[in-house]
């Protein structure tokens, strides 16, 4: 992170932006857009942190903006850090959209130092009830499903916030509305267009939410094992129990004791599918599946599009429907 600070000062020093008085640091964790409004005759220039933010922002902004994603496709975004070129893109933009809730580890330092007083900052998860994760969460599994309000993700000494709110369609709707509000604040003259675009996309998300409700309400089982603890919000929304092999970081390696406990849980509960995800190695899921005679399947956290996703013209809605089919199959075995 020290490297990021050095890059920020280099880019800010030669980027032509005005000196920041420090108020941006305060707004890095809130959707306080201040009094600055973007005044442009051309399209808005919007930078977004990673893929879901791109999908949501593009659908709200429509033809009124050029939306560019910072984290390249196929790159795991949890530990990604901006390059000098990325920081310059942020400095030169009108709007920056990011998820927040700890997803972008670089965001506070970048926003407190970039020299663009007029940059509108939109934290898509602002105002949402954020879960916290813990090491306990990765190996503390009960044989009976937890209740519908997702207690398995709360009330622990935590090692970080769970940022994966976009994996609940209901919370994705709230993120879209936050983005709409931010863009309307940036360009009040187009607030009606932003609202119309947001309404259209929210209708699609509401349909998706109903599909998940219909598809997961009466499944035979309610618990699922996944390699990465990314699906707590999804589990909470639909009365399921996420049983993660590792914690919130997809790169976290489980201990031998944790692996043993997961294997025992899987055998005791006759689990037949172990989920892994795109963008990271499946070796842990493969190991457990081999041990218990189960199969593996993908449950996609949608942190970025793969080349295969692009070839198949998949987007957030399409991948979420794939996730639903995968969950239905595993929970009805």
C-alpha positions in Angstrom: 0.0 0.0 0.0 3.0 2.3 0.5 3.6 1.9 -3.2 0.1 3.1 -3.9 0.7 6.3 -1.9 3.9 7.0 -3.8 2.1 6.5 -7.1 -0.8 8.8 -6.1 1.5 11.7 -5.3 3.4 11.2 -8.5 0.2 11.1 -10.6 -1.5 13.9 -8.7 1.6 16.1 -9.0 1.6 15.9 -12.7 -2.1 15.3 -13.4 -3.2 18.9 -13.5 -5.9 18.4 -10.8 -6.5 21.0 -8.0 -5.1 20.3 -4.6 -7.5 18.4 -2.4 -8.3 19.9 1.0 -8.9 16.5 2.6 -12.7 16.4 2.4 -12.5 13.4 0.0 -11.1 11.2 2.7 -14.3 11.9 4.7 -16.5 11.0 1.7 -14.7 7.8 0.8 -17.1 5.9 3.0 -20.3 7.8 2.3 -22.4 9.0 -0.5 -22.0 12.7 0.4 -21.7 14.4 -3.0 -21.2 17.8 -1.6 -22.1 20.8 -3.7 -20.1 19.9 -6.8 -22.0 19.0 -9.9 -20.4 17.8 -13.1 -20.9 20.2 -15.9 -20.1 18.6 -19.2 -21.3 19.0 -22.8 -20.0 15.5 -23.6 -20.6 12.1 -22.0 -19.7 11.5 -18.4 -16.4 9.8 -17.8 -17.0 7.1 -15.2 -14.5 4.7 -13.7 -15.8 1.7 -11.8 -13.7 -0.7 -9.6 -14.7 -4.2 -10.9 -17.3 -6.0 -13.0 -20.5 -5.9 -11.0 -20.1 -2.2 -10.5 -19.6 -1.9 -14.3 -22.8 -3.8 -15.0 -24.9 -1.8 -12.6 -23.5 1.6 -13.6 -23.7 1.0 -17.3 -27.4 0.0 -17.0 -28.1 3.2 -15.0 -26.0 5.6 -17.1 -27.0 4.2 -20.4 -25.8 6.4 -23.3 -25.1 9.3 -21.1 -21.7 8.0 -20.0 -18.5 6.2 -21.0 -18.1 3.6 -18.3 -14.7 1.9 -17.9 -13.8 -0.9 -15.4 -10.4 -0.7 -13.6 -9.9 -4.3 -12.7 -9.2 -6.3 -15.9 -11.4 -9.3 -16.8 -10.0 -12.6 -15.5 -8.2 -10.9 -12.6 -9.2 -11.7 -9.0 -10.2 -8.2 -7.6 -9.8 -8.7 -3.9 -6.0 -8.0 -3.9 -5.8 -5.9 -7.0 -4.1 -2.6 -6.7 -4.1 0.3 -9.1 -1.2 1.2 -11.4 -0.1 4.8 -12.1 -2.2 4.6 -15.3 -5.3 3.5 -13.3 -4.8 6.3 -10.8 -4.6 8.8 -13.6 -7.8 7.5 -15.0 -9.5 8.1 -11.6 -8.0 11.6 -11.4 -9.3 12.5 -14.9 -12.8 11.1 -14.4 -16.0 12.7 -13.4 -17.3 9.8 -11.3 -15.8 6.8 -9.5 -18.1 3.9 -8.6 -16.9 1.3 -6.1 -18.5 -1.4 -4.0 -17.1 -0.6 -0.6 -17.4 -2.8 2.5 -13.7 -3.6 2.3 -13.8 -4.9 -1.3 -11.4 -2.3 -2.6 -8.5 -2.2 -0.1 -6.9 0.7 -2.0 -9.9 3.0 -2.1 -9.4 5.1 1.1 -5.8 6.0 0.3 -6.5 6.8 -3.3 -9.6 9.0 -2.6 -7.8 10.9 0.2 -5.0 11.9 -2.1 -6.1 12.2 -5.7 -6.1 15.8 -6.9 -9.7 16.1 -8.3 -12.0 18.1 -6.0 -14.9 17.6 -8.4 -14.7 13.8 -8.5 -18.1 12.3 -7.6 -17.6 9.2 -5.5 -20.3 6.6 -5.3 -20.0 3.8 -2.7 -22.6 1.3 -4.0 -23.0 -0.6 -0.7 -23.5 2.6 1.3 -26.3 2.2 3.9 -26.5 -1.6 3.6 -26.3 -4.0 6.5 -22.8 -5.4 6.1 -21.9 -8.8 7.5 -18.6 -9.5 9.1 -16.5 -12.7 8.6 -14.2 -14.5 10.9 -11.8 -17.4 10.9 -14.4 -19.3 12.9 -16.8 -18.9 10.0 -14.5 -21.0 7.9 -14.6 -24.0 10.2 -17.5 -23.6 12.6 -20.3 -25.7 10.9 -23.5 -26.9 12.5 -25.3 -29.9 11.2 -28.6 -28.2 11.3 -29.2 -25.2 9.0 -29.1 -21.8 10.6 -32.2 -19.7 10.6 -33.3 -17.5 7.8 -31.7 -14.3 9.0 -28.2 -15.6 8.4 -26.9 -15.7 11.9 -23.9 -17.8 10.8 -22.3 -14.7 9.5 -22.7 -12.5 12.6 -21.6 -12.0 16.1 -18.0 -13.3 15.8 -14.6 -11.6 16.3 -14.1 -10.8 12.6 -11.2 -10.6 10.3 -13.0 -8.3 7.9 -16.2 -7.2 6.4 -18.0 -9.3 3.8 -18.3 -7.2 0.7 -20.2 -9.7 -1.5 -23.5 -7.9 -1.4 -24.0 -8.0 -5.2 -24.7 -11.7 -4.9 -28.1 -11.1 -3.4 -30.4 -9.7 -6.1 -32.3 -7.7 -3.4 -29.1 -6.0 -2.3 -28.0 -5.5 -5.9 -31.2 -3.5 -6.3 -30.1 -1.2 -3.5 -26.6 -0.8 -5.0 -28.3 0.2 -8.3 -30.4 2.7 -6.5 -27.3 4.2 -4.8 -25.6 4.5 -8.2 -28.7 6.2 -9.6 -28.7 8.7 -6.7 -25.0 9.4 -7.2 -25.3 10.0 -10.9 -28.4 12.2 -10.4 -26.4 14.3 -7.9 -23.6 14.5 -10.4 -25.8 15.6 -13.3 -29.2 16.8 -12.0 -30.3 17.6 -15.5 -30.4 13.9 -16.4 -31.9 12.6 -13.2 -35.1 11.5 -14.9 -33.2 9.5 -17.5 -31.1 7.9 -14.8 -34.2 7.0 -12.9 -35.9 5.5 -16.0 -32.8 3.4 -16.8 -32.5 2.3 -13.1 -36.2 1.4 -13.0 -35.8 -0.8 -16.1 -32.8 -2.7 -14.7 -34.3 -3.0 -11.2 -37.4 -4.7 -12.8 -35.0 -7.3 -14.2 -33.3 -7.7 -10.8 -36.7 -8.1 -9.1 -37.6 -10.9 -11.6 -34.3 -12.5 -10.8 -35.0 -12.3 -7.1 -38.3 -14.0 -7.6 -36.7 -16.8 -9.6 -34.3 -17.4 -6.7 -37.3 -17.4 -4.2 -39.2 -19.9 -6.4 -36.3 -22.1 -7.1 -34.8 -22.4 -3.6 -37.8 -22.4 -1.3 -38.6 -26.1 -1.4 -35.2 -27.7 -1.9 -34.4 -31.0 -0.1 -31.5 -29.5 1.8 -30.5 -26.0 2.8 -26.7 -26.2 3.3 -24.0 -26.0 0.6 -20.2 -26.3 0.8 -18.3 -23.6 -1.1 -14.6 -23.0 -1.4 -14.8 -19.2 -0.8 -17.1 -17.6 1.8 -18.6 -15.3 -0.8 -22.3 -16.4 -0.6 -23.4 -15.3 2.9 -25.8 -12.6 1.6 -27.3 -15.0 -1.0 -27.7 -17.7 1.7 -29.3 -15.1 4.1 -31.7 -14.0 1.4 -33.1 -17.4 0.6 -32.9 -19.4 3.8 -29.8 -21.3 3.0 -26.6 -22.1 5.0 -23.2 -21.4 3.4 -20.5 -23.8 4.7 -17.3 -22.2 3.5 -14.0 -24.2 3.3 -12.0 -21.0 3.6 -12.8 -17.4 4.6 -13.6 -14.2 2.8 -10.3 -14.1 0.9 -10.4 -16.5 -2.1 -6.7 -17.1 -1.7 -7.0 -18.3 1.9 -5.8 -21.8 2.5 -7.7 -23.9 5.0 -5.7 -25.7 7.8 -5.5 -29.5 8.0 -8.0 -29.4 10.9 -10.4 -27.3 8.9 -10.2 -29.7 6.0 -10.8 -32.6 8.3 -13.9 -30.9 9.8 -15.3 -30.1 6.3 -14.8 -33.7 5.2 -16.7 -34.9 8.3 -19.5 -32.4 7.8 -19.8 -33.5 4.2 -19.9 -37.2 5.1 -22.3 -36.7 8.0 -24.7 -34.7 5.8 -24.3 -36.7 2.6 -23.1 -33.8 0.6 -22.7 -34.8 -3.1 -21.4 -31.5 -4.6 -18.5 -29.2 -3.5 -18.6 -25.8 -5.1 -15.6 -23.9 -6.4 -15.4 -20.7 -8.3 -13.9 -19.0 -11.3 -10.7 -17.0 -11.2 -9.0 -19.1 -8.4 -7.7 -22.7 -8.2 -10.2 -25.5 -7.5 -7.6 -27.8 -5.9 -9.1 -27.5 -2.4 -12.6 -28.3 -3.6 -11.2 -31.1 -5.7 -9.4 -32.6 -2.7 -12.5 -32.7 -0.6 -14.7 -34.0 -3.4 -12.2 -36.9 -4.0 -12.1 -37.7 -0.3 -15.9 -38.1 0.0 -16.7 -39.4 -3.5 -18.5 -36.2 -4.5 -18.4 -34.0 -7.6 -17.4 -30.4 -8.0 -19.4 -27.6 -9.6 -19.0 -23.9 -10.2 -20.7 -21.3 -8.0 -19.6 -18.0 -9.5 -19.1 -14.9 -7.3 -19.2 -12.8 -10.4 -16.1 -10.8 -9.5 -15.0 -10.6 -13.1 -16.0 -12.1 -16.5 -13.8 -14.8 -18.0 -13.1 -15.1 -21.7 -15.6 -18.0 -21.8 -18.3 -15.7 -20.2 -17.6 -13.1 -22.8 -17.7 -15.6 -25.7 -21.1 -16.9 -24.4 -22.3 -13.3 -24.0 -23.0 -13.8 -20.3 -23.6 -10.9 -18.0 -24.6 -10.5 -14.3 -28.1 -11.7 -14.9 -27.0 -14.7 -16.9 -24.4 -15.9 -14.5 -26.7 -15.5 -11.5 -29.2 -17.7 -13.3 -26.4 -20.3 -13.8 -25.7 -20.1 -10.1 -29.4 -20.7 -9.4 -29.4 -23.8 -11.6 -26.2 -25.1 -9.9 -27.7 -24.5 -6.4 -31.0 -26.2 -7.3 -29.2 -29.2 -8.6 -26.9 -29.6 -5.5 -29.7 -28.9 -3.0 -32.0 -31.5 -4.5 -29.6 -34.4 -4.7 
